[in-house]
Amino acid sequence: MAKDSNVKESTITICDTLRTIVHGCKMIVKYYVDRKSRLDLGDDDDLMELVWRKCSCIGCKYRKGGRCTLCGCFISYKTALRNEECPINRWKNTVVIASVKESIVRSFRERVQNRKND
């Protein structure tokens, strides 16, 4: 009987792994094919949204490397897509003070500029 339960558990694990791989691949394809769905880094609001999403994911217990273990996405791609959402709503209902937003956007732009100059 224990053998049957091991088979069921490994089947579930394989199915979850395949689902995760498929979801991650769809995210990458969507990122490269549908450019209109991406956040615009030239727009301060979109840039702030991207920075907020990435910062929210950094401390998440479901993050493993560059992937989310809940939905299987590649975080760098999913955070940059306009209509995507965090499976545990870490990106929603966030109010950022305007001065903090401006500071973050300015800092990000300076980093990008410094990289271009190097």
Residue, then its C-alpha position, 0 to 999 in steps of 0.5 A: m500500500a505504501k508503494d501506491s502512495n509513493v507513486k501518487e506523490s511522485t505523480i503529483t510532484i511531476c505534474d506540479t513541476l510540469r505546470t510550473i515549467v509551462h507557466g514560466c515559459k508562457m510568461i517569457v513568451k508573453y514578455y517578448v511577443d507582446r511588447k505592449s503588455r510590458l511596463d514602460l520604464g520611461d514612465d515614472d508610474d510604471l517604473m515605480e510599479l516595477v520597482w515596488r513589485k521587485c522589492s516585494c518579491i525580494g523578501c517573499k518566502y516563496r521566492k527561490g532564486g529568480r522564480c516564484t514557487l507558487c506560480g512558477c513564474f520567472i520574477s524578472y519577467k512577471t514583474a515587468l508585465r502590466n496585467e500580471e498579479c502576485p498570487i498572494n497579492r503582495w503587489k496590491n493595495t500599496v500606497v507610496i508617498a510621492s517623495v519616496k516614489e520620486s527618490i526611488v525613481r531618481s535613484f533607479r535612473e541614476r543607476v541606469q545612467n551610470r551603467k551606460n557610462d561604464 
